[in-house]
Amino acid sequence: MQSNAATVEEYLAGLPDARREIVSRVRDTVNAHLPEGYVEQIDWGMISWVVPLEEYPDTYNGKPLVYAALASQKNHLSVYLMGLYSDGPEESWFREQYTERGLRLDMGKSCVRFKSLDEVPLDVLGGAIEKIPVGEYIARYELARASRR
């Protein structure tokens, strides 16, 4: 369910109360752990944390490089952790954290799906967010692009 909201506040206001509470808690966690240099905005119809074009304009599509995103879908909520989709130890760490807590991880390549806060440990989410500074993320992005050429 993509939103037509222009701001994060509009996005949140358009959610049902129960969803707004969950999305707000996850958003607060991301913002509390976000490395310097990423900015929060609405992009792709969801709350996104990106490398601004002023910092890194050389993206394949001319849009800011997305580091993480948060969306309220029809049947679940999604956190997109693009940093986990790069070559690095963060994805295995993230999966291990779920296993250690006895939680079921519903994850695609970078998308973690959940229906309640009980299904997403906020400390693990925060840990994943804070692991990759902007410069490292850009370097991984450039390496991935070079390998596809």
Secondary structure by P-SEA (a helix, b strand, c coil): cccccccaaaaaaaccaaaaaaaaaaaaaaaacccccccccccccccccccccccccccccccccccccccccccbbbbbccccccccaaaaaaaaaaaaacccccccccbbbbcccccccaaaaaaaaacccaaaaaaaaaaaaaaac
